[in-house]
């Protein structure tokens, strides 16, 4: 390891000559501003300084090499080293505990229930967790659970829950086909059974469209003779989709005043430091942000903030109405996927303290169910 020294540029030639005369090898010389910077072996640092000062040459030790350099760096970073050692010790200790729980489950209700069960074990030593007993508790507490897998990895207790798949009953053969909606029959095609309506007929939801019977002959009186059969076919009808929306002419808009209060909550290996102290605001908005850190030791930091709100009465504008109309149109059109839209009816009426929005689409849809 080499020591780094410098001297004024005007003294550079004399410095190199003095060092060589003293048997000290100089390397890496370069100009930095008004100084000449060079390196000597760390073992010759003291001799180099003495030789230069003996010749009356101004010099400066920028950095010591060898053991002195290592000692200076250790002294400079003593705090960092101490913190690293403490973090390592804390990490080893915390690795013996569970401080976080995770649940993987498609059903939200079951997921919340299992999370509550797992949270009761956060902060315990890993050796204290009875996975078999926990599994049995989940089976006993949650309905329709088919499979539970528990795993402790690092400081996290995780559960994978698979729900039972309910097999639907086989659909029974339809004895009759009834109308799914109000409308006017556009077309009818019977595959099995007997048509009870024709194109142009007005139908109501629940009307019989195709009966589960078919003609097999005539009796002695010349009347048709029927036998039962599954009814099936395709019936289309002109119908309407849409609705009426009632919108208040004014509403209370809550806006932030700029005042807020925050709380920081630290979860270190299941040990919670800090608490949610709430707020004294009459109207407020609560925001919570959780950050998980996988350092040693692993920990999570939760920041809870309460924002004060003020309520202002605001009249609804034409732009607001346009947005509501566009949203309703998008909802209704989403229901009409695959249908042939024939026309649209839209109206907005202002009454005393609210608006009435009517939106209807005439379209051709399947009417058989």
VOPAGU-2260 file (C-alpha; in pm, 1 decimal, decimal comma):
REM VOPAGU-2260
SITE   aa  ch    i         X         Y         Z
SITE  UNK   A    0       0,0       0,0       0,0
SITE  UNK   A    1     143,7     340,9     -96,2
SITE  UNK   A    2     128,0     676,2      81,2
SITE  UNK   A    3      11,8     982,9    -108,3
SITE  UNK   A    4     204,1    1313,7     -78,1
SITE  UNK   A    5     204,0    1652,4    -251,7
SITE  UNK   A    6     428,1    1956,4    -291,9
SITE  UNK   A    7     409,8    2285,8    -487,2
SITE  UNK   A    8     472,3    2249,4    -861,3
SITE  UNK   A    9     773,9    2481,6    -842,7
SITE  UNK   A   10     938,3    2241,5    -595,5
SITE  UNK   A   11     859,9    1921,5    -783,8
SITE  UNK   A   12    1203,3    1876,2    -944,7
SITE  UNK   A   13    1387,0    1940,3    -615,5
SITE  UNK   A   14    1151,9    1702,1    -431,1
SITE  UNK   A   15    1209,5    1416,0    -674,8
SITE  UNK   A   16    1588,3    1474,3    -663,1
SITE  UNK   A   17    1587,6    1478,6    -281,1
SITE  UNK   A   18    1385,8    1158,3    -259,1
SITE  UNK   A   19    1604,3     972,7    -509,4
SITE  UNK   A   20    1914,8    1085,7    -323,8
SITE  UNK   A   21    1761,9     932,5     -11,2
SITE  UNK   A   22    1698,8     605,5    -196,4
SITE  UNK   A   23    1321,9     649,3    -202,6
SITE  UNK   A   24    1138,1     548,4    -518,6
SITE  UNK   A   25     870,8     791,7    -643,3
SITE  UNK   A   26     573,9     679,0    -853,3
SITE  UNK   A   27     243,8     796,4    -999,0
SITE  UNK   A   28     340,5    1163,0   -1017,4
SITE  UNK   A   29      82,8    1402,0   -1167,7
SITE  UNK   A   30     -18,7    1766,0   -1149,9
SITE  UNK   A   31    -331,6    1858,1    -954,6
SITE  UNK   A   32    -401,2    2231,1    -966,8
SITE  UNK   A   33     -97,0    2411,4    -821,1
SITE  UNK   A   34      43,7    2096,8    -660,2
SITE  UNK   A   35     245,5    1798,5    -771,4
SITE  UNK   A   36      99,9    1475,0    -628,8
SITE  UNK   A   37     308,7    1158,4    -602,0
SITE  UNK   A   38     326,1     824,5    -419,7
SITE  UNK   A   39     593,6     652,6    -209,2
SITE  UNK   A   40     591,6     313,5     -38,5
SITE  UNK   A   41     418,7     324,1     300,6
SITE  UNK   A   42     733,3     191,1     472,0
SITE  UNK   A   43     929,0     488,8     335,5
SITE  UNK   A   44     667,0     750,4     429,9
SITE  UNK   A   45     855,9     884,1     734,6
SITE  UNK   A   46    1189,4     888,5     548,4
SITE  UNK   A   47    1033,9    1076,8     256,0
SITE  UNK   A   48     886,7    1344,8     483,6
SITE  UNK   A   49    1219,0    1384,4     666,9
SITE  UNK   A   50    1418,7    1406,7     342,2
SITE  UNK   A   51    1191,5    1677,1     199,8
SITE  UNK   A   52    1179,8    1881,5     518,7
SITE  UNK   A   53    1559,6    1849,0     549,3
SITE  UNK   A   54    1593,8    2018,6     211,2
SITE  UNK   A   55    1344,5    2290,7     309,6
SITE  UNK   A   56    1083,5    2166,3      62,3
SITE  UNK   A   57     721,2    2225,6     158,5
SITE  UNK   A   58     527,4    1897,9     149,3
SITE  UNK   A   59     197,3    1756,1     267,7
SITE  UNK   A   60      88,1    1402,6     355,6
SITE  UNK   A   61    -249,8    1345,9     186,8
SITE  UNK   A   62    -303,8     983,6     284,3
SITE  UNK   A   63    -103,0     725,8     474,8
SITE  UNK   A   64     -70,5     376,1     334,2
SITE  UNK   A   65     -38,4      32,9     489,9
SITE  UNK   A   66    -145,0     -26,0     848,4
SITE  UNK   A   67    -196,9     344,6     919,1
SITE  UNK   A   68    -449,2     366,7     634,6
SITE  UNK   A   69    -639,8      65,2     757,7
SITE  UNK   A   70    -648,1     197,1    1115,3
SITE  UNK   A   71    -770,7     539,1    1000,4
SITE  UNK   A   72   -1049,2     384,3     791,9
SITE  UNK   A   73   -1153,5     162,8    1081,3
SITE  UNK   A   74   -1161,4     460,9    1317,1
SITE  UNK   A   75   -1359,1     663,5    1063,8
SITE  UNK   A   76   -1618,1     387,9    1011,0
SITE  UNK   A   77   -1632,3     257,4    1366,5
SITE  UNK   A   78   -1997,9     358,5    1393,1
SITE  UNK   A   79   -2089,1     179,5    1071,1
SITE  UNK   A   80   -1906,9    -136,3    1180,4
SITE  UNK   A   81   -2073,6    -129,6    1520,1
SITE  UNK   A   82   -2415,6     -81,1    1359,0
SITE  UNK   A   83   -2344,8    -367,4    1116,7
SITE  UNK   A   84   -2248,1    -600,2    1401,8
SITE  UNK   A   85   -2559,3    -502,5    1597,9
SITE  UNK   A   86   -2777,7    -552,0    1290,0
SITE  UNK   A   87   -2623,0    -894,0    1231,5
SITE  UNK   A   88   -2685,1    -998,5    1591,8
SITE  UNK   A   89   -3043,0    -862,7    1576,2
SITE  UNK   A   90   -3097,8   -1043,3    1246,2
SITE  UNK   A   91   -2983,3   -1373,6    1395,3
SITE  UNK   A   92   -3214,6   -1324,7    1693,5
SITE  UNK   A   93   -3510,6   -1215,2    1479,5
SITE  UNK   A   94   -3462,3   -1510,1    1245,3
SITE  UNK   A   95   -3585,7   -1724,8    1532,9
SITE  UNK   A   96   -3922,0   -1543,7    1536,3
SITE  UNK   A   97   -4221,8   -1496,7    1306,1
SITE  UNK   A   98   -4312,3   -1131,8    1251,8
SITE  UNK   A   99   -4519,9   -1142,0     931,4
SITE  UNK   A  100   -4817,0   -1342,5     799,3
SITE  UNK   A  101   -4929,0   -1397,5     439,2
SITE  UNK   A  102   -5235,7   -1573,7     294,5
SITE  UNK   A  103   -5299,9   -1690,6     -61,0
SITE  UNK   A  104   -5668,9   -1762,4    -119,6
SITE  UNK   A  105   -5919,5   -1672,9    -394,0
SITE  UNK   A  106   -6207,6   -1622,7    -148,0
SITE  UNK   A  107   -6171,1   -1284,9      28,6
SITE  UNK   A  108   -6379,9   -1379,6     332,0
SITE  UNK   A  109   -6184,7   -1699,2     393,7
SITE  UNK   A  110   -5857,6   -1512,5     334,4
SITE  UNK   A  111   -5944,6   -1257,6     605,0
SITE  UNK   A  112   -6040,0   -1535,1     849,4
SITE  UNK   A  113   -5717,4   -1730,1     790,7
SITE  UNK   A  114   -5512,8   -1408,0     821,4
SITE  UNK   A  115   -5672,4   -1344,7    1162,7
SITE  UNK   A  116   -5571,6   -1694,6    1276,3
SITE  UNK   A  117   -5213,8   -1650,3    1152,1
SITE  UNK   A  118   -5180,9   -1303,1    1309,7
SITE  UNK   A  119   -5228,3   -1461,8    1652,2
SITE  UNK   A  120   -4893,5   -1636,7    1597,8
SITE  UNK   A  121   -4695,5   -1331,2    1487,6
SITE  UNK   A  122   -4422,5   -1256,9    1743,1
SITE  UNK   A  123   -4385,5   -1619,9    1851,7
SITE  UNK   A  124   -4068,6   -1825,7    1818,9
SITE  UNK   A  125   -4069,4   -2057,8    1519,5
SITE  UNK   A  126   -4026,9   -2355,1    1752,7
SITE  UNK   A  127   -4353,7   -2261,3    1929,0
SITE  UNK   A  128   -4565,5   -2276,7    1612,2
SITE  UNK   A  129   -4761,3   -2601,0    1577,0
SITE  UNK   A  130   -4835,7   -2621,0    1203,7
SITE  UNK   A  131   -5057,8   -2926,2    1243,9
SITE  UNK   A  132   -5274,6   -2756,7    1507,1
SITE  UNK   A  133   -5294,4   -2438,9    1297,8
SITE  UNK   A  134   -5402,7   -2637,9     993,1
SITE  UNK   A  135   -5675,6   -2812,8    1190,5
SITE  UNK   A  136   -5795,3   -2476,3    1328,8
SITE  UNK   A  137   -5826,4   -2336,1     976,2
SITE  UNK   A  138   -6022,8   -2640,2     858,0
SITE  UNK   A  139   -6254,8   -2606,2    1158,5
SITE  UNK   A  140   -6307,3   -2230,6    1123,1
SITE  UNK   A  141   -6340,2   -2185,8     746,0
SITE  UNK   A  142   -6614,2   -2340,6     533,0
SITE  UNK   A  143   -6561,2   -2507,9     195,4
SITE  UNK   A  144   -6182,6   -2536,5     238,4
SITE  UNK   A  145   -6040,0   -2823,0      36,1
SITE  UNK   A  146   -5665,6   -2792,0     111,3
SITE  UNK   A  147   -5439,3   -2591,7     345,4
SITE  UNK   A  148   -5060,0   -2568,6     322,1
SITE  UNK   A  149   -4861,3   -2383,5     590,6
SITE  UNK   A  150   -4498,9   -2281,5     554,0
SITE  UNK   A  151   -4252,5   -2081,6     765,4
SITE  UNK   A  152   -3986,4   -1917,7     551,4
SITE  UNK   A  153   -3750,8   -1665,3     703,6
SITE  UNK   A  154   -3964,2   -1459,4     941,7
SITE  UNK   A  155   -4287,2   -1510,4     743,3
SITE  UNK   A  156   -4568,0   -1755,1     821,1
SITE  UNK   A  157   -4762,0   -1818,5     498,8
SITE  UNK   A  158   -5073,9   -2018,0     422,1
SITE  UNK   A  159   -5200,4   -2138,7      84,4
SITE  UNK   A  160   -5572,9   -2215,3      94,9
SITE  UNK   A  161   -5761,5   -2390,4    -186,4
SITE  UNK   A  162   -6142,0   -2374,7    -182,8
SITE  UNK   A  163   -6374,9   -2659,0    -273,2
SITE  UNK   A  164   -6509,4   -2648,0    -628,2
SITE  UNK   A  165   -6884,0   -2681,4    -618,4
SITE  UNK   A  166   -6994,9   -2894,5    -912,2
SITE  UNK   A  167   -7315,6   -2752,1   -1059,8
SITE  UNK   A  168   -7609,4   -2985,1   -1112,6
SITE  UNK   A  169   -7668,1   -3109,5   -1461,6
SITE  UNK   A  170   -7926,0   -2885,6   -1627,9
SITE  UNK   A  171   -8261,5   -3057,1   -1663,8
SITE  UNK   A  172   -8418,8   -3081,6   -2004,2
SITE  UNK   A  173   -8644,4   -2780,0   -2058,8
SITE  UNK   A  174   -9008,9   -2874,4   -2082,0
SITE  UNK   A  175   -9095,2   -2526,6   -2212,6
SITE  UNK   A  176   -8912,2   -2217,8   -2335,5
SITE  UNK   A  177   -9017,9   -1886,1   -2181,5
SITE  UNK   A  178   -8943,0   -1524,2   -2272,8
SITE  UNK   A  179   -8644,7   -1363,1   -2102,5
SITE  UNK   A  180   -8759,1   -1005,9   -2171,5
SITE  UNK   A  181   -9038,0    -782,1   -2297,2
SITE  UNK   A  182   -9040,7    -704,1   -2667,7
SITE  UNK   A  183   -9169,3    -785,9   -3014,9
SITE  UNK   A  184   -9079,0   -1120,7   -3171,5
SITE  UNK   A  185   -8840,3   -1068,3   -3462,0
SITE  UNK   A  186   -8779,7   -1430,6   -3558,4
SITE  UNK   A  187   -8836,8   -1783,2   -3425,2
SITE  UNK   A  188   -8674,8   -2115,3   -3515,2
SITE  UNK   A  189   -8801,4   -2430,9   -3338,2
SITE  UNK   A  190   -8567,4   -2729,7   -3302,1
SITE  UNK   A  191   -8793,9   -2933,5   -3078,4
SITE  UNK   A  192   -9143,1   -2863,9   -2949,8
SITE  UNK   A  193   -9418,6   -2636,1   -3081,0
SITE  UNK   A  194   -9400,8   -2260,1   -3140,2
SITE  UNK   A  195   -9661,6   -2067,9   -2940,8
SITE  UNK   A  196   -9579,1   -1724,6   -3091,1
SITE  UNK   A  197   -9490,2   -1587,7   -3432,7
SITE  UNK   A  198   -9291,4   -1295,1   -3571,2
SITE  UNK   A  199   -9454,7    -963,9   -3484,6
SITE  UNK   A  200   -9621,6   -1084,1   -3162,6
SITE  UNK   A  201   -9580,6    -868,4   -2852,3
SITE  UNK   A  202   -9436,6   -1070,0   -2562,5
SITE  UNK   A  203   -9383,0   -1010,7   -2193,6
SITE  UNK   A  204   -9111,2   -1157,0   -1979,1
SITE  UNK   A  205   -9220,9   -1507,5   -1874,2
SITE  UNK   A  206   -9454,7   -1568,3   -2169,9
SITE  UNK   A  207   -9452,9   -1917,6   -2322,1
SITE  UNK   A  208   -9261,6   -1913,6   -2651,8
SITE  UNK   A  209   -9206,0   -2282,7   -2730,8
SITE  UNK   A  210   -9402,8   -2558,5   -2557,6
SITE  UNK   A  211   -9257,8   -2898,0   -2479,8
SITE  UNK   A  212   -9491,8   -3095,8   -2699,0
SITE  UNK   A  213   -9514,2   -3201,1   -3063,9
SITE  UNK   A  214   -9784,1   -3330,9   -3297,5
SITE  UNK   A  215   -9765,5   -3703,9   -3359,7
SITE  UNK   A  216  -10097,1   -3749,7   -3544,9
SITE  UNK   A  217  -10469,0   -3694,3   -3524,3
SITE  UNK   A  218  -10744,3   -3868,2   -3340,4
SITE  UNK   A  219  -11080,0   -3988,6   -3477,4
SITE  UNK   A  220  -11223,0   -3638,0   -3437,2
SITE  UNK   A  221  -10944,7   -3485,4   -3645,9
SITE  UNK   A  222  -10782,4   -3317,1   -3346,6
SITE  UNK   A  223  -10403,8   -3306,3   -3319,6
SITE  UNK   A  224  -10246,8   -3557,7   -3085,4
SITE  UNK   A  225   -9938,7   -3438,3   -2892,8
SITE  UNK   A  226   -9659,4   -3605,7   -2701,9
SITE  UNK   A  227   -9418,4   -3449,2   -2454,5
SITE  UNK   A  228   -9067,4   -3359,5   -2564,8
SITE  UNK   A  229   -8786,8   -3124,1   -2463,3
SITE  UNK   A  230   -8848,3   -2773,2   -2596,6
SITE  UNK   A  231   -8564,4   -2595,2   -2773,1
SITE  UNK   A  232   -8518,9   -2326,2   -3033,0
SITE  UNK   A  233   -8393,8   -1974,1   -3106,0
SITE  UNK   A  234   -8619,4   -1672,3   -3057,7
SITE  UNK   A  235   -8508,2   -1313,8   -3117,7
SITE  UNK   A  236   -8703,5   -1002,0   -3026,6
SITE  UNK   A  237   -8689,0    -625,6   -3049,3
SITE  UNK   A  238   -8643,0    -509,7   -2691,1
SITE  UNK   A  239   -8508,0    -223,6   -2482,3
SITE  UNK   A  240   -8213,5    -202,1   -2244,5
SITE  UNK   A  241   -8146,8      99,1   -2025,6
SITE  UNK   A  242   -8286,3     278,5   -1726,6
SITE  UNK   A  243   -8359,9     596,7   -1536,7
SITE  UNK   A  244   -8102,2     770,1   -1314,8
SITE  UNK   A  245   -8189,0    1030,1   -1052,4
SITE  UNK   A  246   -7906,8    1281,1    -987,2
SITE  UNK   A  247   -7919,8    1547,4    -709,4
SITE  UNK   A  248   -7877,6    1904,5    -840,8
SITE  UNK   A  249   -7616,4    1975,2    -571,6
SITE  UNK   A  250   -7388,7    1775,2    -349,0
SITE  UNK   A  251   -7141,8    1815,7     -63,2
SITE  UNK   A  252   -6781,8    1810,4    -183,2
SITE  UNK   A  253   -6519,3    1738,3      79,1
SITE  UNK   A  254   -6178,1    1898,8      23,7
SITE  UNK   A  255   -5858,6    1888,8     228,7
SITE  UNK   A  256   -5786,4    2196,0     440,2
SITE  UNK   A  257   -5409,3    2141,1     444,5
SITE  UNK   A  258   -5404,5    2029,6     806,8
SITE  UNK   A  259   -5300,9    1672,7     886,1
SITE  UNK   A  260   -5156,6    1454,4    1159,3
SITE  UNK   A  261   -4938,5    1145,7    1104,6
SITE  UNK   A  262   -4822,5     848,1    1307,5
SITE  UNK   A  263   -4532,1     609,3    1237,4
SITE  UNK   A  264   -4571,9     251,3    1359,7
SITE  UNK   A  265   -4270,4      16,4    1354,7
SITE  UNK   A  266   -4313,1    -362,1    1353,2
SITE  UNK   A  267   -3980,2    -524,8    1440,6
SITE  UNK   A  268   -3998,5    -902,2    1467,4
SITE  UNK   A  269   -4355,9    -881,4    1596,0
SITE  UNK   A  270   -4274,6    -604,1    1843,4
SITE  UNK   A  271   -4490,3    -299,9    1762,9
SITE  UNK   A  272   -4347,0      41,8    1846,3
SITE  UNK   A  273   -4582,9     338,1    1816,0
SITE  UNK   A  274   -4961,7     351,1    1777,2
SITE  UNK   A  275   -5243,1     507,6    1577,4
SITE  UNK   A  276   -5357,9     799,8    1789,1
SITE  UNK   A  277   -5649,7     902,7    1567,7
SITE  UNK   A  278   -5745,5    1267,9    1518,8
SITE  UNK   A  279   -5984,0    1533,6    1650,1
SITE  UNK   A  280   -6109,4    1649,9    1309,3
SITE  UNK   A  281   -6486,7    1647,4    1253,2
SITE  UNK   A  282   -6440,7    1538,6     890,3
SITE  UNK   A  283   -6127,7    1356,9     785,7
SITE  UNK   A  284   -5970,3    1118,2     536,4
SITE  UNK   A  285   -5749,0     836,4     665,9
SITE  UNK   A  286   -5455,7     711,2     457,5
SITE  UNK   A  287   -5231,0     419,3     547,8
SITE  UNK   A  288   -4907,4     319,2     378,6
SITE  UNK   A  289   -4708,6       7,2     472,1
SITE  UNK   A  290   -4348,8     -50,8     366,5
SITE  UNK   A  291   -4175,4    -385,1     424,3
SITE  UNK   A  292   -3795,7    -395,7     451,3
SITE  UNK   A  293   -3602,4    -718,5     400,7
SITE  UNK   A  294   -3287,6    -592,9     574,2
SITE  UNK   A  295   -3133,0    -750,0     880,9
SITE  UNK   A  296   -3338,0    -750,5    1090,7
SITE  UNK   A  297   -3645,0    -744,8     863,5
SITE  UNK   A  298   -3911,0    -495,5     969,4
SITE  UNK   A  299   -4214,3    -305,3     844,1
SITE  UNK   A  300   -4299,9      61,7     881,2
SITE  UNK   A  301   -4660,6     181,9     870,1
SITE  UNK   A  302   -4741,9     549,1     822,2
SITE  UNK   A  303   -5097,0     652,4     913,4
SITE  UNK   A  304   -5207,9    1002,4     812,4
SITE  UNK   A  305   -5532,5    1184,2     890,6
SITE  UNK   A  306   -5625,5    1473,6     659,5
SITE  UNK   A  307   -5879,3    1730,6     777,6
SITE  UNK   A  308   -6168,2    1788,4     534,9
SITE  UNK   A  309   -6414,5    2070,3     483,6
SITE  UNK   A  310   -6754,7    2019,2     317,5
SITE  UNK   A  311   -6863,1    2261,7      43,8
SITE  UNK   A  312   -7202,7    2257,7    -128,1
SITE  UNK   A  313   -7151,3    2247,6    -502,8
SITE  UNK   A  314   -7407,4    2264,4    -783,2
SITE  UNK   A  315   -7376,0    1992,6   -1042,6
SITE  UNK   A  316   -7254,3    2126,5   -1377,0
SITE  UNK   A  317   -7333,4    2031,1   -1734,1
SITE  UNK   A  318   -6987,7    1871,8   -1753,8
SITE  UNK   A  319   -7074,9    1655,6   -1451,2
SITE  UNK   A  320   -7398,9    1548,1   -1618,0
SITE  UNK   A  321   -7212,5    1464,7   -1938,4
SITE  UNK   A  322   -6976,3    1239,5   -1742,0
SITE  UNK   A  323   -7266,3    1058,3   -1573,0
SITE  UNK   A  324   -7441,7    1010,1   -1907,7
SITE  UNK   A  325   -7122,8     872,4   -2065,3
SITE  UNK   A  326   -7073,3     629,2   -1775,6
SITE  UNK   A  327   -7432,2     503,5   -1799,0
SITE  UNK   A  328   -7405,8     464,5   -2175,9
SITE  UNK   A  329   -7089,1     258,8   -2132,0
SITE  UNK   A  330   -7262,9      35,8   -1874,2
SITE  UNK   A  331   -7565,2     -29,0   -2095,5
SITE  UNK   A  332   -7359,7     -86,9   -2410,3
SITE  UNK   A  333   -7146,7    -338,9   -2221,1
SITE  UNK   A  334   -7467,8    -538,1   -2162,6
SITE  UNK   A  335   -7543,8    -528,1   -2535,2
SITE  UNK   A  336   -7228,5    -705,7   -2649,5
SITE  UNK   A  337   -7322,0    -914,3   -2954,9
SITE  UNK   A  338   -7663,3    -749,8   -2996,7
SITE  UNK   A  339   -7773,9    -543,6   -3293,6
SITE  UNK   A  340   -7850,8    -189,8   -3170,0
SITE  UNK   A  341   -8134,0     -27,2   -3367,6
SITE  UNK   A  342   -8175,6     311,1   -3195,5
SITE  UNK   A  343   -8092,6     512,9   -2884,6
SITE  UNK   A  344   -8318,9     730,0   -2666,9
SITE  UNK   A  345   -8160,5     981,8   -2428,2
SITE  UNK   A  346   -8316,7    1267,5   -2230,0
SITE  UNK   A  347   -8221,2    1486,8   -1932,4
SITE  UNK   A  348   -8492,6    1669,9   -1736,9
SITE  UNK   A  349   -8438,1    1923,5   -1457,6
SITE  UNK   A  350   -8684,7    1910,6   -1169,6
SITE  UNK   A  351   -8681,5    2108,1    -841,6
SITE  UNK   A  352   -8365,8    1976,7    -683,1
SITE  UNK   A  353   -8256,9    1687,2    -903,7
SITE  UNK   A  354   -8214,6    1574,0   -1263,9
SITE  UNK   A  355   -8381,4    1277,1   -1431,9
SITE  UNK   A  356   -8164,6    1100,4   -1693,1
SITE  UNK   A  357   -8335,0     846,7   -1919,7
SITE  UNK   A  358   -8122,2     630,5   -2151,9
SITE  UNK   A  359   -8266,2     340,5   -2351,2
SITE  UNK   A  360   -8138,2     133,3   -2642,7
SITE  UNK   A  361   -8366,4     -53,7   -2882,0
SITE  UNK   A  362   -8192,7    -367,4   -2998,0
SITE  UNK   A  363   -8243,7    -722,7   -3116,3
SITE  UNK   A  364   -8160,8    -984,1   -2856,4
SITE  UNK   A  365   -8220,3   -1349,6   -2776,8
SITE  UNK   A  366   -8554,6   -1379,8   -2602,1
SITE  UNK   A  367   -8558,6   -1756,1   -2537,2
SITE  UNK   A  368   -8460,5   -1894,8   -2200,1
